[in-house]
Amino acid sequence: MIRSTAGNDTIVAIATPPGKGAVGIVRLSGPRAMDIAGRMIRRPLQSRTAVYTPIIDDQGLVLDQGLAIAFPAPGSYTGEDMVELHAHGADMVLREMVRCATRLGARQARPGEFTERAFLNEKLDLIQAEAVADLIESHSLQAARNASLSLQGRFSTDIDEALSVIIEMRAFVESALDFPEEDIDFLADGQIKQQLQQAIEIISLLLSRSRQGKQLREGKRIVIVGRPNVGKSSLMNQLSGYSTSIVSHVSGTTRDLVEQEMSFSGVIAQVTDTAGLRETSDPVEIEGVNRAREALGRGDIIIHVNECHEDPVIKLDNLPPDSEVLRIYNKIDLHDEKPRREKNDAVEIYLSAKTGAGVELLQEEIARRLLVSDACEPLFLARQRHLDAMENARRSLINGLEQLRLHGAGELLAEDLLQAQRALSELKGEFLPDDLLGEIFSRFCIGK
C-alpha cells in the first residue's frame, strides 16, 4: 500500500512536558525546518551533530543559549527534515521559540502530528505509532517493556505471520477457482484446513495476549463490596493512603461510587468503593446499591469485605466470569484475631482496616494478581480497535473453515479469507479512512 504523504508545510511544537525543567526541547519538521531553525541560530546546522549556539528570535534578540541538532530526511523520526532546539526548560522561553518559528513560516503542530507524519512516511506502522503513546503513558515497568517491544515491531511481526498464512491460502484458493482446468482440488488436500487452523490458533493466541495487555495498559478494576458498616470505606482509605471515602459508624454512609487510581508494586489499578449491599426502602440508598451491583459486574478483582466471625457471609451474584474474589474478614482488633492469609475456596485475609494490621497482606495479594510473569509471552497493550480487528479476522477464518467442512464452498472461503486479511491489514494502518487516523493521533500529546 502507498500511503498518502504528509503535508508540505513545516510544523513546530514543544516536545517536553510543561513546567520548569533543566532542559526543554522545541521540535520542527517539514521542508522548511532547516531554513527556519537556521534563521533562529544564525549559523550553519550540522547533520546529527549538536551545535552549541545562541537561539535568536526574529527581532535579533537572544532568547537563550542552547543546542541545535539537525536530522535530514529521510533519516529522521518523521522521515522529513527535522530539527531539535534544546534550551533551558523555561516555559516562557520555549513558547517564544515556538512563536518565533511560526512567524518565520512554521505552524503549530496538532497533537500526535510528528508521529502521524512518521506513519504516513512509512517510518513505522500504526501499531508501532500507537506503541509510542503507550510507552509515554506507561504506569509500570511491565507496561513500558511491552510498549517498547511493540515499538520495535514485535507485535507487527506476529500480525505479519498470520497475514502471510492467510495470503498464501487466498492465492491457492483463488487459483483453484480461476483455473479449474488445472485440476487443483484444495478440498481433497488437507493443507488448506491445516493452514486455516494454524491461522486461527495464531490469532487466538494474539487475542489472549492482547486482552491481558489491555488490562495492563488501562489497569484492572478492583471493586470493594460488602454489607453496610463492615469497613469498606476504612479499607479504601488504608489502600489509598488518605481519606478518600467518608467513614462513619452510621450504616449506609456511602451512597455513590468512590473511585481512585492506585499503584500496587508499580502496577496501576482502578479501585472502587461501593454502597453497602442490603435491602432498603431509602430511594437514594437503593440507587447506591444498584450502582454497587453494576460496578460488581465490571470488576476484575472483587474485594468482598465481611466482619470477622460474621455469619452467614453474604453471597455475591452478577460476578464477571473471569473475576477473582478476595474475601476479607475485617475488625480483627475487636475479636482478638491476628492478621493472616488463608486459602479455602477463595483467598481469605484477616485484617483491621481501622489499625492497618494485615492490610499489607491484602496489598501483596492484589499485586500478585496484577503482575504478569516475565516468563510469559510479551503482551500487546491493545486498544479496543485492535481486539475488534483480531476478533473479526478470527471469526472470518472460523466461518471459512466451517463452510469448507460442511459445504465445500470455495467461493465463500475466498471471501472469508479476504475479510480476514482486510481486518488484520487495517490493524496495521492499511486501508483506514483519514477521519479514523485523525481520531487515533488526536489522543497523542502535542510534540510527539
C-alpha positions in Angstrom: 0.0 0.0 0.0 1.2 3.5 -0.8 0.2 5.9 2.0 -0.6 9.5 1.4 2.3 11.7 2.2 2.3 14.3 5.0 1.6 17.9 4.1 4.1 20.3 2.5 4.0 22.6 5.5 6.5 22.8 8.4 5.3 22.1 11.9 6.7 23.2 15.3 5.9 22.2 18.9 7.4 22.0 22.4 8.4 18.3 22.8 9.0 18.4 26.6 6.3 18.5 29.3 5.0 21.9 30.6 6.5 23.4 33.7 10.0 24.2 34.9 12.9 21.9 34.0 16.6 21.8 33.3 16.1 21.3 29.6 13.3 22.0 27.2 13.1 20.9 23.5 11.4 22.6 20.6 11.0 20.4 17.5 10.5 21.3 13.9 9.6 19.0 11.0 9.0 19.7 7.3 10.5 21.1 4.2 11.5 24.4 5.8 12.7 23.0 9.1 16.3 23.6 8.3 15.8 27.1 7.0 13.6 28.3 9.9 16.0 26.7 12.5 19.0 28.2 10.7 17.5 31.7 10.9 16.9 31.1 14.6 20.6 30.3 15.4 22.3 32.4 12.6 24.8 29.7 11.8 25.0 26.5 9.7 23.4 23.4 11.0 25.3 20.1 11.1 23.7 16.8 10.4 23.3 14.7 13.6 25.7 16.9 15.5 24.9 19.0 18.5 25.8 22.7 17.8 26.2 24.9 20.9 24.7 28.2 19.9 22.7 31.3 20.9 19.0 30.9 20.0 17.8 34.2 18.4 14.2 35.4 17.8 13.1 37.1 14.5 13.9 40.5 16.0 17.5 39.6 16.5 17.3 39.3 20.3 18.9 36.3 22.1 16.3 34.1 23.7 18.7 31.6 25.3 21.9 29.6 24.8 21.4 26.0 23.8 21.9 23.2 21.3 20.7 22.7 17.7 20.6 19.2 16.2 19.6 18.6 12.5 18.2 15.3 11.2 18.0 15.5 7.4 15.3 13.4 5.6 14.8 10.6 5.3 16.9 9.6 8.4 14.7 11.3 11.0 11.8 10.3 13.2 9.2 11.7 10.8 11.0 10.9 7.6 11.2 14.6 6.8 13.9 17.3 7.5 13.7 17.8 11.3 15.5 20.0 13.8 15.5 20.0 17.6 16.4 23.1 19.5 17.4 22.4 23.1 17.2 25.3 25.6 16.7 25.7 29.3 13.4 24.5 30.5 11.8 27.9 31.0 8.2 27.7 29.8 8.1 31.3 28.5 11.4 30.9 26.6 10.1 27.7 24.9 6.8 29.3 24.0 8.6 32.3 22.5 10.8 30.0 20.4 7.6 28.4 19.0 6.0 31.8 18.3 9.2 32.9 16.6 9.2 29.7 14.4 5.6 30.4 13.4 6.4 34.0 12.5 9.2 32.6 10.3 6.8 30.3 8.4 6.0 27.2 10.5 2.7 26.3 12.1 1.8 24.9 15.5 1.7 21.0 15.3 -1.5 19.2 16.2 -1.4 16.5 18.9 0.5 13.5 17.6 1.3 15.1 14.3 5.0 14.2 14.4 4.2 10.5 14.9 1.4 10.8 12.3 3.9 12.0 9.7 6.3 9.2 10.7 3.4 6.8 9.9 2.5 8.5 6.7 6.1 8.5 5.6 6.3 4.7 6.4 8.9 5.1 9.1 6.6 2.9 11.3 3.2 1.2 11.0 0.1 2.1 13.0 0.7 -0.5 15.7 4.2 0.9 16.3 2.8 4.5 16.2 0.3 3.7 18.9 3.1 2.0 20.9 4.8 5.4 21.1 1.8 6.8 23.1 1.6 3.6 25.2 5.3 4.0 26.1 4.8 7.6 27.1 1.7 6.8 29.2 3.2 3.7 30.9 2.4 3.4 34.6 4.6 0.4 35.3 7.9 -1.1 34.1 5.9 -4.1 32.7 3.8 -1.8 30.6 6.8 0.2 29.4 8.7 -3.0 28.4 5.7 -4.3 26.4 5.1 -1.0 24.7 8.8 -0.9 23.8 8.6 -4.4 22.2 5.6 -3.2 20.1 7.5 -0.1 19.1 10.4 -2.3 17.9 7.9 -4.2 15.7 7.4 -7.4 17.7 3.7 -7.4 17.6 3.6 -6.3 13.9 5.8 -9.3 13.1 3.2 -11.6 14.8 0.4 -10.0 12.8 2.5 -10.4 9.6 2.9 -14.1 10.4 -0.9 -14.6 10.4 -1.2 -12.4 7.3 1.3 -14.4 5.4 -0.6 -17.6 6.1 -3.9 -16.0 5.0 -2.4 -14.5 1.8 -0.9 -17.9 0.9 -4.3 -19.5 1.3 -6.0 -16.8 -0.7 -3.6 -17.3 -3.6 -4.1 -21.1 -3.6 -7.9 -21.0 -3.3 -8.4 -18.2 -5.9 -6.1 -20.0 -8.3 -8.2 -23.2 -7.9 -11.4 -21.1 -8.6 -10.0 -19.2 -11.5 -8.3 -22.1 -13.3 -10.4 -25.2 -12.7 -8.8 -26.9 -15.7 -5.6 -27.1 -13.7 -7.3 -29.7 -11.6 -6.3 -28.1 -8.2 -8.5 -29.8 -5.7 -8.0 -28.0 -2.5 -11.0 -29.7 -0.9 -9.2 -33.0 -1.1 -6.0 -31.5 0.1 -5.9 -31.2 3.9 -3.3 -28.4 3.6 -5.9 -25.6 3.4 -7.7 -26.9 6.5 -4.4 -27.1 8.4 -3.4 -23.6 7.4 -6.8 -22.3 8.4 -6.4 -23.9 11.8 -2.9 -22.6 12.1 -4.0 -19.0 11.3 -6.9 -19.3 13.8 -4.5 -20.5 16.5 -2.1 -17.7 15.9 -4.8 -15.0 16.1 -6.4 -16.7 19.2 -3.0 -16.5 21.0 -2.6 -12.9 20.0 -6.1 -12.1 21.2 -5.3 -13.7 24.6 -2.1 -11.7 25.0 -3.8 -8.6 23.8 -6.7 -8.8 26.3 -4.2 -9.2 29.1 -2.2 -6.3 27.7 -5.3 -4.1 27.5 -5.8 -4.7 31.2 -2.1 -3.9 31.8 -2.4 -0.6 29.9 -5.7 0.5 31.4 -5.4 -1.0 34.8 -7.6 -3.8 36.3 -10.8 -2.8 38.0 -10.9 -3.6 41.7 -14.3 -3.3 43.4 -14.8 -3.3 47.2 -18.2 -4.7 48.2 -20.0 -6.0 51.3 -22.7 -5.2 53.8 -23.1 -1.8 55.3 -20.7 -0.8 58.1 -18.3 -3.7 57.6 -15.4 -1.3 57.0 -15.3 -1.0 53.2 -14.6 2.8 53.3 -11.9 2.4 56.0 -10.2 -0.2 53.9 -10.4 2.1 50.8 -8.7 4.8 52.9 -6.0 2.3 54.0 -5.3 1.2 50.4 -5.1 4.8 49.1 -3.1 6.2 52.0 -5.5 9.0 52.7 -9.2 9.8 53.4 -10.7 9.0 50.0 -14.0 7.8 51.5 -16.2 9.1 54.3 -16.0 6.8 57.3 -18.9 6.7 59.9 -20.4 4.2 62.3 -23.8 5.0 60.7 -24.8 2.3 58.2 -25.3 3.4 54.6 -22.9 6.4 54.7 -21.5 5.6 51.3 -24.3 6.2 48.7 -22.3 6.6 45.5 -19.3 5.0 43.9 -15.9 6.4 45.1 -13.1 5.7 42.6 -9.4 6.1 43.0 -6.4 5.1 40.8 -3.8 3.3 43.0 -0.5 1.6 42.4 0.4 -1.9 43.7 4.1 -2.8 43.3 4.2 -0.3 40.4 1.1 -1.6 38.6 -1.9 0.7 38.3 -5.4 -0.4 39.2 -8.8 1.4 39.4 -10.2 0.8 42.9 -13.9 1.5 43.6 -15.6 1.7 47.0 -19.3 1.0 46.8 -22.5 1.3 48.9 -23.3 -1.5 51.3 -25.4 -4.3 49.8 -28.7 -4.7 51.7 -32.4 -4.4 51.2 -33.6 -0.8 51.9 -36.6 1.5 51.3 -34.5 4.7 51.1 -34.6 5.7 47.4 -31.2 7.3 47.5 -29.6 4.2 49.1 -31.5 2.0 46.6 -29.7 3.8 43.8 -26.4 3.4 45.6 -27.0 -0.3 45.9 -27.9 -0.6 42.2 -24.7 1.2 41.3 -22.7 -1.1 43.6 -24.1 -4.1 41.8 -23.3 -2.6 38.4 -19.8 -1.9 39.5 -19.6 -5.5 40.8 -20.5 -6.7 37.3 -17.5 -4.8 35.8 -14.9 -5.9 38.4 -11.7 -7.9 37.6 -10.8 -8.3 41.3 -13.6 -8.3 43.9 -12.6 -7.5 47.5 -15.5 -9.0 49.5 -15.4 -7.4 52.9 -17.0 -9.1 55.9 -16.8 -8.6 59.6 -14.6 -11.1 61.4 -16.8 -14.1 62.6 -19.8 -12.7 60.6 -22.3 -15.5 59.9 -23.6 -16.1 57.3 -21.3 -14.5 54.7 -23.5 -12.9 52.1 -23.3 -14.4 48.6 -22.3 -12.3 45.6 -24.1 -12.5 42.3 -23.6 -10.8 39.0 -19.9 -11.6 39.0 -18.0 -11.4 35.7 -16.9 -14.9 34.5 -13.2 -14.2 34.8 -13.3 -12.1 38.0 -11.2 -13.1 41.1 -12.6 -12.8 44.6 -10.6 -11.9 47.7 -12.6 -12.5 50.9 -11.7 -10.1 53.7 -12.5 -10.5 57.3 -12.3 -7.1 58.9 -12.3 -5.8 62.5 -9.9 -8.4 63.9 -9.0 -5.8 66.5 -12.5 -6.3 68.1 -12.2 -10.1 68.0 -8.7 -10.8 69.4 -7.6 -12.2 66.0 -4.2 -11.9 64.3 -3.6 -10.8 60.8 -3.2 -13.8 58.4 -3.9 -15.1 54.9 -5.7 -18.4 54.4 -6.7 -20.3 51.2 -10.0 -22.1 51.1 -12.5 -21.8 48.2 -11.2 -18.2 47.9 -8.3 -16.4 49.4 -9.2 -15.2 52.9 -7.3 -12.3 54.6 -7.9 -11.3 58.2 -7.1 -7.7 58.9 -8.1 -4.5 60.7 -9.0 -1.6 58.4 -9.0 0.7 61.4 -5.5 -0.1 62.7 -4.0 -1.2 59.4 -2.9 -4.6 60.8 -2.9 -7.1 57.9 -3.5 -4.5 55.2 -0.1 -5.3 53.7 -1.2 -8.9 53.2 -4.1 -7.6 51.0 -1.8 -5.3 49.1 0.6 -8.2 48.4 -2.2 -10.4 47.2 -3.5 -7.7 44.9 0.0 -7.0 43.5 0.4 -10.8 42.9 -2.8 -10.8 40.8 -1.9 -7.7 38.9 1.6 -8.6 37.9 2.2 -10.6 34.8 5.0 -13.2 34.9 8.1 -12.1 33.0 8.4 -15.7 31.7 5.2 -15.5 29.6 4.9 -14.3 26.0 5.1 -10.5 25.6 1.8 -8.7 25.9 0.4 -6.2 23.4 -1.0 -3.1 25.1 -4.1 -3.3 23.0 -6.9 -0.8 22.4 -10.5 -1.9 21.7 -10.0 -1.4 17.9 -7.2 -3.9 18.0 -9.3 -6.5 19.8 -12.2 -5.9 17.4 -10.0 -6.3 14.3 -8.4 -9.5 15.5 -11.8 -10.9 16.6 -13.3 -10.1 13.2 -10.3 -11.8 11.4 -10.7 -14.9 13.7 -14.4 -15.0 13.1 -14.0 -14.9 9.3 -11.4 -17.7 9.4 -13.7 -19.9 11.6 -16.6 -19.2 9.3 -14.5 -20.1 6.3 -13.4 -23.3 7.9 -17.0 -24.3 8.7 -18.1 -23.5 5.2 -15.3 -25.7 3.8 -16.1 -28.6 6.1 -19.9 -28.5 5.7 -20.4 -27.4 2.1 -17.0 -27.4 0.3 -17.7 -23.8 -0.6 -14.6 -22.5 -2.1 -16.1 -19.2 -3.2 -17.3 -18.4 0.3 -13.9 -19.4 1.7 -12.2 -17.0 -0.6 -14.5 -14.2 0.6 -13.8 -15.1 4.3 -10.1 -15.1 3.7 -10.3 -11.6 2.1 -12.3 -10.3 5.1 -9.7 -11.8 7.5 -6.8 -10.2 5.5 -8.5 -6.8 5.4 -9.2 -6.8 9.2 -5.5 -7.6 10.0 -4.3 -5.0 7.4 -6.5 -2.3 9.0 -4.9 -3.2 12.3 -1.5 -2.1 11.0 -3.0 1.0 9.4 -3.7 0.0 5.8 -7.0 0.9 4.2 -8.0 3.0 7.2 -10.1 6.2 6.5 -8.5 9.5 7.2 -11.0 10.5 9.9 -10.2 7.4 11.9 -6.4 8.1 11.6 -7.2 11.7 12.8 -9.0 10.4 15.8 -6.2 8.0 16.7 -3.4 10.6 16.6 -5.5 13.3 18.3 -5.1 11.3 21.5 -1.3 11.8 21.5 0.4 14.6 23.3 1.5 17.7 21.4 5.1 17.5 20.2 5.1 13.7 19.7 
